[in-house]
Amino acid sequence: MRNVSPVEIEVRRLRRLIEEQRFEEVRAGAQALLGTVPENRDALYACAHAQRRLGEVGAALETLGRLERLHPRFSRSHQERGFCHIALKQAPQAIEAFQRAVSISPALPASWSMLEGLYRMTGQSAEAARAGAQLARLRALPPEVVTANTLFSDGELARAEELVRAFLLQHGHHVEAMRVLAHIAMAQDLHGDAQVILEGILELAPEDHSARFDYAQTLLKRQLYPEAERQAGKLLAAEPAHRGYRTLLAMTQVGLGRHERALTLYRELLAGAQQPAELHLSIAHLLKTLGSTEAAVAEYRLAAGARAAYGDAYWSLANLKTYRFTDEELERMIAAESAPSTAAEDQYHLCFALGKALEDRERFEPSFRYYSRGNALQRASSGYRPEPIERNTLLQIECCTPPLFARLRGGGAPDADPIFIVGLPRAGSTLIEQILASHSQVEGTRELADVARMVAELHGRDSRYPAILSKMSAEDFTALGQRYLSDTRAYRLNARPRFIDKMPNNFRHIGLIHLMLPNAKIIDVRREPMACCFGNFKQLFAQGQEFTYGLEDLARYYRTYLQLMRHWDAVLPAQVLRVQYEDVVDDLQGSVRRLLEFCGLAFEPACLTFHRTERSVRTASSEQVRQPIYREGLSQWRHYEPWLGPLREALGDALMRYRD
C-alpha cells in the first residue's frame, strides 16, 4: 500500500471539512498548512474557497492570484475566481474566468451552469444554448465519471484512475468511463494500453467520433501512421470541415514523410485560424525539414509574434543552429523567461534558446547558466532515473549470449534491406545517414519506432524483455523480422532497395535486431564523450531522451552505452561497424568508402558531396548536414570546460575507453 504523507492526510481532512461546510476550520487549517508548504495547490484552493464562502472575497482573489501563478492549469482555481466575480457582481470578469475553467476541464457542471445564466443575462443567446447543451450532457453522465474527468484535467491522475476503475468494476462497460481511463493511460505514456481501451470503445460505439479521434491520436503517439491516416479519413468523411480532423490528417502526412502534402494542409488550416501560432510553428518545421531555411525562419518569427512568450518558437529558431538572434529578440526572450506569468513549458524552451543565443555571442558563462536552468526544469518534470536503464543493460548481457545466438541461427527474415544507425544522440548519426542516403540505392527514412514498439510488446508478455528472447523460437524471430519489413514499408517513398532506420536508442536492442534481421547492417556512430555529452546537454529534444537533462545522468548513460556495445562486439563479432565521428571529419573519403564497403554498396561520388543531396531531414542536425564538414564543431564544448568538471569526473575512464 502506498505511504500517505502528512500533507496529503491534511489535504484530505480539508476536503471533508469543505463538504461539511465548516469554512472557518478550513481557512485555519489551510493557512497552517501553507506555513509549511506555501506552494501546495490544494491548500491554496481550500483557503481561497473558504475565504469566499466566509465573505472575504478580496482575500480569496489574492489567494487565487498566488494559486494561478503557481498552477496556471488548475481548472477549479479559475472556477473559484468566477464565483468571486459573481459575488462582486462583475459579469464580464466572471464570464472570462468560467471560460478559462472549462477550456482546461470541459467537465465542470458548475462553470457551465454559471456561463449559461451569464450568457443569457448579457444577451448572448447562442453561447447560452451551447453552455446549456454541454451542461445537459454532463448531467446525463454518472457523477463519478464527471468528477474523474475533472480530476484528470487537473492532473490528479491517481485519484481519477481510482474513481473510474471502481465505477467500471461496479457498472461494467461504460463508454465515457472507458474514455477517461484511456486519457489517463495516454497521459502516463501508456499508449499501448490506451489503444486497447479505445479499440474496445469503438467496438461498443463505432460512430463515436470523439473516441475515434482519441484513437487516431494514440496511433500517432505510437507512430502507427498508416492506420492513423485511415482513422483520419473516416472522421473527415463524416465531417470534412472539422479543423481538428484536418489537423490530424496533416500530422499523419508528416509522420509518413509526405511533407509537401502536410505543408499544403497546414497552410489551408492557417486561413481563418483564431490561434495561428502553433500552425505557423508546424509550417516552419516542415519548411526546415524540406531545406527551405529562409522561409522557415519567417514562419518561426510569425509564430513568436502570434503568441507572447512562445518559447517553442524561439527554441526552434535556435535549433536551426545557423540562426543568430537580434539584440531586440534577445532582450524579449530574457524578459519573457523571467516573467512570473510565463508557463513552465515556455520557460524551459526559452532557457535553451537563450543558452544558444548567448553561446553564439561567446558569452559562455551566462549561456551555461541558461542551459543548466533549462535542463533542471526539464529534469524535474521528466522523473528520469538511471537505475532501470542500467538494470536492463545487465539483463541484456545476461540473456543475449553466444549459446542463444547459436541456437537461433537460421531464424529471422533473410532480407538485407535495413541499415540501422545506432549510438547516442548528437554523436553524428545524421551525418552518416545523409552520406548513405546520398547513394542511389539507399533511402533515408526517419527515426523509426518499430523496434521500440516490438520491445514494448515483448515486455508485456509473461516473461519480460529481454528474458523472453530465450523462450522464443527461430520461427518467432522470422515472423518479427517480416513484420518489421512490412510495417516500415510505408516510410519507403522512393522504392530504393535499401533503407535506413536511424533510431539511436536501438543500440539497446542489437541482439533482437540481429535475431529477427540477421542480414541487416548495423552501424554504431560514436563521438568523444565530453563533446557528445555536452552536445546533448544543450539540446532540448521534442520527446524522449530524458537522460540528457543532467550531467551525471549523461555520464552514466554514456558509460552504460559503452558497456553494452562491448557486449555486442563480444557476442556478435564483426556484426556492428563502429564509426568514429572524429575520423569521418579527418578523413571523409576513407570513411565513406569504409561505410559503403560494409553495407555492400559500390562507391558513388555523391556520398562525398552529401550536403548537396536534396531530401527531408527531421533531426536537430538538419541544417548542419546541408553544409560541408567543418572541424570547428569538434571542440565547441571546450568553451564550457570551466563548468564541466562534474561531467568529466562522472565519465571517469570512459574518456579513454570510448575508442576501445
Secondary structure, DSSP 4 states (H G I P E B T S, - for coil): -----HHHHHHHHHHHHHHTT-HHHHHHHHHHHHHH-TT-HHHHHHHHHHHHHTT-HHHHHHHHHHHHHH-TT-HHHHHHHHHHHHHTT-HHHHHHHHHHHHHH-S--HHHHHHHHHHHHHTT-HHHHHHHHHHHHHHHTS-HHHHHHHHHHHTT-HHHHHHHHHHHHHHH---HHHHHHHHHHHHHTT-HHHHHHHHHHHHHH-TT-HHHHHHHHHHHHHTT-HHHHHHHHHHHHHH-TT-HHHHHHHHHHHHHTT-HHHHHHHHHHHHTT-SS-HHHHHHHHHHHHHTT-HHHHHHHHHHHHHHSTT-HHHHHHHHTTSS----HHHHHHHHHHHH-TTS-HHHHHHHHHHHHHHHHHTT-HHHHHHHHHHHHHHHHHHH---SHHHHHHHHHHHHHS-HHHHHHTTT-S-----EEEEEE-TTSSHHHHHHHHHTSTTEEEEE---HHHHHHHHHHTSSSPTTGGGGG--HHHHHHHHHHHHHHGGGG-TT--SEEEE--GGGGGGHHHHHHH-TT-EEEEEE--HHHHHHHHHT---SS--GGGGSHHHHHHHHHHHHHHHHHHHHHSTTSEEEEEHHHHHH-HHHHHHHHHHHHT----GGGTTGGG------STTTTGGGS---GGGGGGGGGGGGG-HHHHHHHTTHHHHTT-
